[in-house]
């Protein structure tokens, strides 16, 4: 500040200072600084509340622990102490307070403790009766024998002594009861009842008996299921009686029992057994014959292999419209096969078409047509089954002389080469020349180096498997 050195007036506007740190550079006198400060610089900050921003004091540790003050601030330190000492509950260790005498009798607050004095007050004030739980005083032996005070309790020992003195011989000796000897017993707990391992000296109360429920892992008591429970089939805590089991018949909409049968029929509440004489929709095997309508040969179903074998046995040959081997069929091209790989085919045709040892040949039908084996009919005598035969034409013979004096005409398959020899018929006209007659079918029809019919080239195939 420089008002002492360069003093002019005592007014705030003349009291100068140099701005430093975060102070605004344009505020350099006291009056400007006061004007820039909010009104609370004059009137003071308000007390902070939940709805008003203001100032607040820091709460003490006791105030934080009590949690009743709502206008003071909690510091991290006091908060940490509070969090380390939470309110005590049945599940959490923490801080609590002692109940008053009145609170101890209410028995409704679970988060407060009972001190020795309040506990003594509770024992004195909370008396047990037939309708109220509370404390009770143990009576003397004399009071037990008199039996007129119902505000006191009798111990087992005093009760035993009192009965023995009042009615001698009524109470048996204190021997432990067994399966063969009378005596005293102790009521088994529910856990002991469920375990089922104790015997002598213990008895089961109705409560323990009723609560010893049976389950999949534990023997015990069970309840008989009702018919609705039987039908629902969802309760696994009940058992089924023989009567209800027998009467719960299965239908298309209800679970139940069925009668098994091995044949198809119209019997109600019946089901097919695992060995029923039917085929599942997913397929299966049949060991016997299957018939339609009646068990006769004409109605018998046959297998695919049987159909194939009947229509085309192994070794059978047919014409085909495909030019490659296909499935169990091979083109008859004379190839060699191993008899161990094709035993059925070898059994059918053997070495008929060639081969020896482990190899045998397929018939070679390339460029050939098949002809039925003669077998003694004498249309093709001397032919062996499976033998090859060259092409041939039935023999045609004949001759005729020609003396046409070169004046004849020829047609069809015949031609003449004239001037072949001299002949004198002595008819007064000099010598005539004869002709040689030639025959050539190409003059009339299509010819080739073989005799053949019109044809379409297909493949002969043979079934090999």
C-alpha positions in Angstrom: 0.0 0.0 0.0 1.2 3.4 -0.8 -1.1 5.8 1.1 1.5 6.6 3.7 4.1 7.5 1.2 1.9 9.3 -1.3 -0.9 10.3 1.1 -3.5 12.5 -0.4 -6.8 11.6 1.4 -8.2 9.0 3.8 -10.9 8.0 1.3 -10.9 4.3 0.4 -10.5 5.2 -3.3 -7.2 6.7 -2.6 -5.9 3.8 -0.6 -3.8 2.0 -3.2 -2.2 -1.5 -3.3 -0.5 -3.6 -5.9 -2.4 -6.8 -7.1 -0.5 -10.0 -6.6 -1.2 -13.7 -7.2 -4.8 -14.3 -8.3 -6.0 -10.8 -7.5 -7.5 -9.0 -10.6 -5.0 -6.5 -12.1 -7.6 -3.8 -12.6 -8.6 -3.7 -8.9 -5.9 -1.5 -7.2 -7.7 0.3 -4.4 -9.8 -0.6 -1.4 -13.1 0.9 -2.6 -12.9 -1.0 -5.9 -12.1 -4.2 -3.9 -15.1 -3.7 -1.6 -17.4 -3.1 -4.6 -16.2 -6.3 -6.2 -17.0 -8.4 -3.1 -20.5 -9.8 -2.7 -22.9 -8.5 -0.1 -21.9 -11.2 2.4 -18.7 -9.3 2.9 -20.8 -6.8 4.8 -23.7 -8.8 6.2 -21.8 -12.0 6.7 -22.4 -15.6 5.3 -25.7 -17.3 6.2 -25.8 -20.6 8.1 -25.8 -23.6 5.7 -28.9 -25.8 5.5 -30.0 -28.5 3.1 -31.5 -25.8 0.9 -29.2 -22.7 1.5 -25.5 -22.4 0.8 -23.6 -20.9 3.7 -21.1 -21.6 6.4 -21.2 -24.4 8.9 -19.2 -25.6 11.9 -17.4 -29.0 11.9 -19.2 -31.6 14.0 -17.4 -33.3 16.9 -16.8 -37.0 16.9 -19.7 -37.6 19.4 -22.0 -35.6 17.2 -21.0 -37.7 14.2 -21.6 -40.9 16.2 -25.0 -39.7 17.4 -26.1 -38.7 13.9 -28.7 -36.2 15.1 -27.2 -32.8 14.1 -28.1 -31.7 10.6 -26.3 -28.3 10.4 -22.7 -29.3 10.9 -20.0 -30.7 8.6 -18.5 -34.2 8.9 -14.8 -34.4 8.2 -13.1 -37.4 6.5 -11.5 -38.2 9.9 -14.7 -38.3 11.9 -16.5 -40.1 9.1 -13.8 -42.8 9.0 -14.2 -43.3 12.8 -17.9 -43.5 12.5 -17.7 -46.0 9.6 -15.3 -48.2 11.6 -17.9 -48.3 14.4 -21.3 -48.9 12.7 -24.5 -49.5 14.6 -24.6 -53.0 16.0 -27.1 -55.5 14.6 -27.6 -59.2 14.8 -25.3 -59.6 11.8 -22.8 -56.7 12.3 -20.6 -55.8 15.2 -20.8 -52.1 16.1 -21.9 -49.6 18.7 -25.3 -49.5 20.5 -26.9 -48.1 23.6 -28.5 -49.6 26.6 -32.2 -50.0 26.7 -34.3 -48.3 29.4 -36.4 -50.4 31.8 -39.5 -49.7 29.7 -37.8 -50.5 26.4 -36.6 -53.9 27.9 -40.2 -54.9 28.6 -41.4 -53.9 25.1 -39.2 -56.5 23.4 -39.5 -54.7 20.0 -36.2 -52.9 19.4 -33.4 -55.2 18.1 -30.6 -52.6 18.0 -30.3 -51.7 21.7 -28.7 -53.7 24.5 -29.9 -54.7 28.0 -27.6 -53.8 30.8 -27.4 -55.7 34.2 -29.8 -53.4 35.9 -32.4 -53.5 33.1 -32.1 -57.2 32.9 -32.8 -57.5 36.6 -35.8 -55.2 36.1 -37.0 -57.4 33.3 -36.7 -60.6 35.4 -38.7 -58.9 38.2 -41.3 -57.2 36.0 -41.8 -59.8 33.3 -43.6 -62.7 35.0 -44.6 -65.8 33.1 -48.2 -67.0 33.0 -50.3 -69.3 30.9 -50.7 -66.6 28.3 -47.5 -64.5 28.7 -43.9 -65.5 28.3 -41.6 -64.3 31.0 -39.6 -65.3 34.0 -40.7 -67.7 36.7 -39.4 -68.8 40.1 -38.5 -72.4 40.8 -40.6 -73.7 43.7 -39.4 -75.6 46.7 -40.0 -79.3 47.3 -42.8 -78.6 49.8 -44.5 -76.2 47.3 -44.2 -78.9 44.7 -45.9 -81.5 46.9 -48.7 -79.1 47.8 -49.3 -78.2 44.2 -51.4 -75.1 44.8 -49.1 -72.3 43.3 -49.2 -72.0 39.5 -46.8 -69.0 39.4 -43.7 -71.1 40.1 -42.0 -73.9 38.1 -41.0 -77.4 39.2 -37.7 -78.9 38.3 -37.6 -82.5 37.1 -35.8 -83.6 40.2 -38.3 -82.0 42.6 -41.2 -83.4 40.5 -39.7 -86.9 40.7 -39.0 -86.5 44.5 -42.5 -85.1 45.2 -44.3 -87.9 43.2 -42.2 -90.6 44.9 -43.0 -89.2 48.4 -46.7 -88.7 47.6 -47.3 -92.0 45.8 -44.6 -94.5 46.7 -43.8 -97.0 44.0 -45.5 -95.0 41.2 -42.3 -94.0 39.6 -40.2 -96.9 38.3 -36.4 -97.2 38.9 -34.4 -94.8 36.8 -33.3 -97.3 34.3 -32.9 -96.4 30.7 -35.7 -97.9 28.6 -34.8 -100.4 25.9 -36.7 -102.4 23.3 -37.2 -105.1 26.0 -37.1 -103.2 29.3 -39.3 -100.4 30.6 -37.5 -97.4 31.9 -36.9 -93.7 31.4 -36.5 -92.1 27.9 -35.3 -88.8 26.6 -37.1 -87.1 23.7 -35.0 -87.2 20.6 -34.3 -83.9 18.8 -35.4 -83.4 15.2 -31.8 -83.9 14.0 -31.5 -87.2 16.0 -34.8 -88.4 14.6 -33.6 -87.6 11.0 -30.3 -89.4 11.6 -32.1 -92.5 12.9 -29.0 -93.9 14.6 -30.0 -93.8 18.4 -32.1 -96.5 20.0 -32.1 -97.2 23.7 -33.2 -94.4 26.1 -34.8 -92.2 23.4 -38.3 -91.6 22.2 -39.8 -89.5 19.4 -42.3 -86.8 20.1 -45.2 -86.2 17.7 -43.5 -83.0 16.6 -40.2 -84.7 15.8 -42.0 -87.5 14.0 -44.1 -85.2 11.9 -41.1 -83.1 10.9 -38.9 -86.0 10.0 -39.8 -85.7 6.3 -38.5 -88.3 3.8 -36.6 -87.2 0.8 -34.4 -88.8 -1.8 -31.5 -88.9 0.7 -33.3 -89.3 4.0 -35.8 -91.8 5.4 -38.7 -90.3 7.2 -42.4 -89.7 7.2 -44.4 -89.0 4.0 -47.8 -87.9 2.9 -50.0 -89.9 0.5 -50.6 -87.9 -2.7 -54.0 -86.8 -3.7 -55.4 -87.6 -7.1 -54.8 -84.1 -8.3 -51.2 -84.3 -7.2 -50.9 -87.6 -9.0 -52.2 -86.1 -12.2 -50.0 -83.1 -11.9 -46.8 -85.2 -11.3 -44.8 -82.2 -10.0 -44.7 -82.7 -6.2 -41.8 -84.9 -5.1 -42.6 -84.6 -1.3 -45.5 -87.0 -1.4 -45.8 -90.7 -2.2 -48.3 -92.7 -4.2 -50.7 -95.3 -2.8 -51.2 -98.5 -4.7 -54.8 -97.7 -5.3 -54.1 -94.3 -6.8 -51.3 -95.6 -8.8 -53.5 -98.3 -10.4 -56.3 -95.8 -11.1 -54.1 -93.2 -12.7 -54.4 -94.2 -16.3 -52.3 -92.6 -19.1 -54.1 -90.8 -21.9 -53.0 -88.6 -24.8 -53.1 -85.6 -22.4 -52.3 -87.2 -19.0 -49.4 -89.1 -17.6 -50.2 -92.4 -16.0 -49.7 -96.1 -16.2 -50.2 -98.2 -19.3 -50.3 -101.8 -20.2 -47.5 -103.0 -22.5 -48.3 -105.1 -25.6 -46.1 -106.2 -28.5 -48.7 -105.9 -31.2 -50.7 -103.0 -32.6 -54.3 -102.8 -31.5 -57.2 -100.5 -30.2 -56.9 -101.3 -26.5 -57.2 -98.2 -24.3 -54.4 -97.3 -21.9 -52.0 -99.6 -23.7 -48.6 -98.8 -25.2 -46.2 -100.7 -27.4 -43.4 -102.4 -25.6 -39.7 -102.1 -26.7 -39.9 -105.5 -28.4 -43.2 -104.7 -30.2 -43.5 -106.0 -33.7 -43.5 -102.6 -35.3 -41.0 -100.4 -37.1 -40.2 -96.9 -35.6 -40.5 -93.9 -37.9 -36.8 -93.4 -37.6 -36.1 -96.8 -39.2 -35.1 -100.3 -37.9 -34.6 -103.9 -38.8 -37.0 -106.8 -39.3 -35.9 -110.4 -38.8 -39.0 -112.0 -40.4 -41.2 -111.4 -43.4 -43.5 -108.4 -43.7 -46.9 -108.6 -45.4 -49.7 -106.3 -46.6 -53.2 -107.3 -45.8 -52.5 -111.1 -45.5 -49.5 -113.4 -45.0 -49.3 -114.7 -48.6 -46.4 -114.6 -51.1 -48.2 -112.0 -53.2 -48.5 -109.6 -50.3 -44.9 -110.0 -49.0 -42.7 -106.9 -48.9 -39.2 -107.4 -50.3 -36.0 -105.6 -49.6 -34.1 -103.3 -52.0 -31.5 -106.0 -52.5 -34.1 -108.6 -53.2 -35.8 -106.4 -55.8 -32.4 -105.7 -57.4 -31.5 -109.3 -57.4 -34.8 -110.3 -58.9 -34.7 -107.6 -61.6 -30.9 -107.8 -62.2 -28.8 -110.5 -60.6 -25.1 -110.1 -60.2 -23.6 -111.0 -63.6 -26.7 -109.8 -65.5 -26.1 -107.7 -68.6 -28.2 -104.9 -70.0 -27.9 -102.0 -72.4 -27.3 -98.6 -70.8 -27.4 -94.9 -71.8 -24.4 -93.9 -69.7 -20.8 -94.0 -70.9 -19.0 -94.6 -67.6 -19.2 -97.2 -64.8 -22.1 -96.4 -62.5 -22.7 -97.8 -59.0 -22.6 -101.6 -59.0 -22.5 -101.7 -62.8 -19.4 -101.7 -65.1 -19.2 -101.3 -68.9 -18.5 -104.7 -70.6 -15.1 -103.8 -72.1 -13.2 -107.0 -71.3 -11.3 -105.6 -68.3 -9.7 -107.9 -65.8 -11.0 -108.0 -62.2 -9.7 -109.7 -59.0 -11.9 -112.5 -58.0 -11.3 -111.8 -54.3 -12.7 -108.3 -54.7 -15.7 -109.5 -56.7 -16.4 -113.0 -55.3 -20.1 -113.0 -56.2 -19.5 -112.0 -59.8 -16.7 -114.5 -60.2 -19.0 -117.2 -58.8 -21.5 -116.2 -61.5 -19.3 -116.0 -64.6 -15.9 -117.5 -63.6 -13.3 -117.5 -66.4 -16.0 -117.7 -69.2 -14.7 -114.5 -70.8 -11.0 -115.0 -70.1 -8.6 -114.8 -67.2 -6.8 -117.2 -64.9 -5.6 -117.5 -61.3 -6.9 -114.6 -59.2 -8.0 -112.6 -62.2 -11.0 -113.0 -64.5 -12.3 -110.9 -67.4 -15.6 -109.1 -68.0 -17.2 -109.8 -71.4 -16.0 -107.5 -74.1 -19.1 -106.2 -75.9 -17.5 -103.2 -77.6 -18.7 -103.0 -81.2 -20.7 -106.3 -80.9 -24.3 -107.3 -80.5 -25.4 -110.2 -78.3 -26.9 -113.4 -79.7 -28.7 -116.1 -77.8 -26.6 -119.2 -77.1 -27.9 -122.0 -79.3 -27.9 -124.7 -76.6 -28.8 -127.5 -79.1 -31.4 -125.7 -81.2 -29.0 -125.9 -84.3 -29.6 -122.4 -85.5 -26.1 -121.6 -84.5 -24.6 -125.1 -84.0 -21.3 -125.6 -82.4 -21.2 -122.3 -80.5 -19.8 -122.4 -76.9 -21.5 -120.0 -74.4 -19.6 -116.8 -74.2 -17.6 -117.4 -77.4 -16.9 -114.7 -80.0 -18.0 -115.1 -83.6 -16.9 -113.1 -86.7 -19.4 -111.5 -88.9 -20.5 -113.5 -92.1 -23.1 -113.5 -94.9 -25.1 -116.5 -95.9 -23.6 -118.0 -99.0 -25.3 -117.2 -102.4 -24.4 -119.3 -105.5 -25.6 -119.5 -109.1 -24.5 -119.0 -112.8 -26.0 -118.4 -116.3 -24.6 -118.2 -119.8 -24.8 -115.0 -121.8 -24.6 -114.8 -125.6 -26.2 -111.4 -126.4 -24.1 -110.4 -129.4 -23.4 -107.2 -127.4 -26.9 -106.2 -127.8 -28.3 -107.1 -124.4 -29.0 -104.6 -121.6 -28.2 -105.1 -117.9 -29.5 -103.6 -114.6 -29.6 -103.8 -110.9 -26.6 -105.5 -109.4 -25.5 -106.9 -112.7 -23.0 -105.5 -115.3 -21.4 -107.1 -118.4 -17.9 -107.0 -119.8 -18.3 -107.6 -123.5 -16.0 -109.3 -126.0 -14.9 -112.0 -123.8 -15.1 -115.0 -126.2 -16.0 -115.8 -129.9 -19.0 -117.9 -130.7 -20.3 -119.1 -134.0 -23.8 -120.1 -133.9 -23.7 -121.0 -137.6 -26.7 -119.0 -138.3 -25.3 -117.5 -141.4 -24.5 -114.2 -139.9 -20.9 -114.5 -138.9 -19.3 -114.7 -135.4 -20.8 -113.0 -132.2 -19.0 -111.9 -129.1 -20.1 -113.0 -125.7 -20.1 -111.1 -122.3 -19.1 -111.7 -118.6 -21.8 -110.7 -116.1 -20.6 -109.0 -112.9 -22.6 -108.6 -109.7 -22.0 -105.5 -107.3 -24.6 -104.8 -104.6 -23.1 -101.3 -104.1 -24.9 -100.4 -107.3 -28.2 -100.6 -105.4 -27.7 -100.6 -101.6 -25.4 -99.1 -98.9 -22.4 -101.4 -98.5 -19.5 -101.7 -96.0 -16.9 -104.2 -95.0 -19.3 -106.0 -92.8 -22.9 -107.1 -92.8 -24.9 -105.1 -90.3 -28.2 -103.5 -89.5 -29.1 -99.9 -88.6 -27.9 -99.4 -85.1 -27.4 -96.9 -82.1 -24.1 -97.2 -80.2 -24.8 -97.9 -76.5 -22.9 -99.7 -73.8 -23.5 -103.2 -72.5 -23.1 -103.1 -68.7 -22.8 -105.9 -66.2 -23.8 -105.9 -62.5 -20.6 -106.7 -60.6 -21.9 -106.4 -57.0 
